[in-house]
Amino acid sequence: MKIAIDLSPLQGPHRMRGIGYTVIHFINNISQEDRAANEYVFYVLPDSLQEYDPLDPLDLQGFTYELKELKKGWHLSLKLPGKLRYLTHGINEILKLLESSLGDSRMGSLKGVDIFLQCDQSQTLPRRRRKTRLVVILYDVIPYILEWDYLWDYKTSKARGYTWKGASIGVIRRYFYKRFLKSNVRRADLLLAISESTAKDFMKLFRFNKNKIKVVPLGIPELSKRSSEQPDLIKYRQTSWGYFPVKASLAEFEKPFLLFVGGADRRRKLEDLVGAFNMLRAQGYDIKLVLVGDSMKGPDTVSTADTQRAIMGSSYLKDIIFMGFASDETREWLYEHALAFVFPSRYEGFGLPVLEAMQYGTPVISYDNAATKEVAGDYPMYASSSQEIVDYVHTLLKSKGPSDRDRAKMARYASSYSWRKTSQSMMELFKR
């Protein structure tokens, strides 16, 4: 069997987020038998467009593979002055939608390919060949469901103060988003949803034959051998030149701390976490807040305006530690020493950060959303507001956290979600 995979998500901003994470761990956990039994084709962006080397994070030992460059797709690169630039943008959106119906011409011929896997649901599937099965991984429809925060409809745009022109543009964006996903869903032979919750959302929105979609849960990496050495803890400090990484003192983590790891999307109400932290400090609890993630380098680097305002307005800003992107060793140490991992997300396609924290036996406080509850079960403490986060932290501080037995039970449960199982399930579906 010949399997083609689009590696372009590993060459841009998705590399260290959910999509890139999925590509890396799916490939790295393909069994030795499946590596030897199949041929692989990896599609990559041309050298001139590469931000990162897509092969760098991959373990390709035992693979027989070839690299193919993605060709230039239908795209108008003409730069027009002033508001005319919106014309170029509009034309490109129409071209993208048209190509999504006909197939992505960048892939060229798929002759000899049995399976084409697209791990990024926002990318167009290639033009079909008779014997090639098109497979796409489905993560979520967050921008459509949480339209107040993402893709506004006309009513929401007007409520936010936009003119009829601005509101109409919002409607058009929302239309293109849905039509593009609908095209991918229609053209794919097999849809792999990362959770039952995601599968239900897509079926409700697009109404297709349910036999076309299969649920393949994601996984978490197996725990590595733990080093007895203390990892170098790096935090970010503001200077007149911007934010720079510096070595953090171990003493800064001696007091209890709340931990967040992940991206600062609007659905993740980090302003609620900051609000809970402020309340706890105002009540006399000497704790800290540790923020880990690509954008967590300082108050004004966080990607959402509401969270920026909450952090900048905190009276306890000096006790918020910004660590940016952290190494596996650092995250492991933080999970093991945190009072609790707090994940105030209103919507998830799966909820990997929650499972990752649970794997270390870390108490988890999470907002109650369908996917997280499906995946993590009753192990997290489910909240819905800053005050409820505070109440759970009170409980942890008074009880000194769950027992060692409960922590071990939670860790075993989380470890049952493995990337090895994910890769095996996907490869078995490819063979059918």
Sequence and secondary structure as in RCSB ss.txt:
>XXXX:A:sequence
MKIAIDLSPLQGPHRMRGIGYTVIHFINNISQEDRAANEYVFYVLPDSLQEYDPLDPLDLQGFTYELKELKKGWH
LSLKLPGKLRYLTHGINEILKLLESSLGDSRMGSLKGVDIFLQCDQSQTLPRRRRKTRLVVILYDVIPYILEWDY
LWDYKTSKARGYTWKGASIGVIRRYFYKRFLKSNVRRADLLLAISESTAKDFMKLFRFNKNKIKVVPLGIPELSK
RSSEQPDLIKYRQTSWGYFPVKASLAEFEKPFLLFVGGADRRRKLEDLVGAFNMLRAQGYDIKLVLVGDSMKGPD
TVSTADTQRAIMGSSYLKDIIFMGFASDETREWLYEHALAFVFPSRYEGFGLPVLEAMQYGTPVISYDNAATKEV
AGDYPMYASSSQEIVDYVHTLLKSKGPSDRDRAKMARYASSYSWRKTSQSMMELFKR
>XXXX:A:secstr
 EEEEE GGGGSGGGGSHHHHHHHHHHHTS HHHHHH EEEEEE  GGG SS TTTT   TT EEEEEE    S 
     SGGGHHHHHHHHHHHHHHHHHH BGGG   TT SEEEE  TTS  B   TT EEEEEE   HHHHTTTTS
S  HHHHHHTT  HHHHHHHHHHHHHHHHHHHHHHHH SEEEESSHHHHHHHHHHH   GGGEEE    B     
  SS    EEEEEETTEEEEEE  GGGGSS EEEEES   TTB HHHHHHHHHHHHHTT   EEEEESTTTTSTT
TSS HHHHHHHHT TTGGGEEE  S  HHHHHHHHHH SEEEE BS  SS HHHHHHHHTT  EEEE  HHHHHH
HTTSSEEESSHHHHHHHHHHHHHHTSS HHHHHHHHHHHHTSBHHHHHHHHHHHHH 
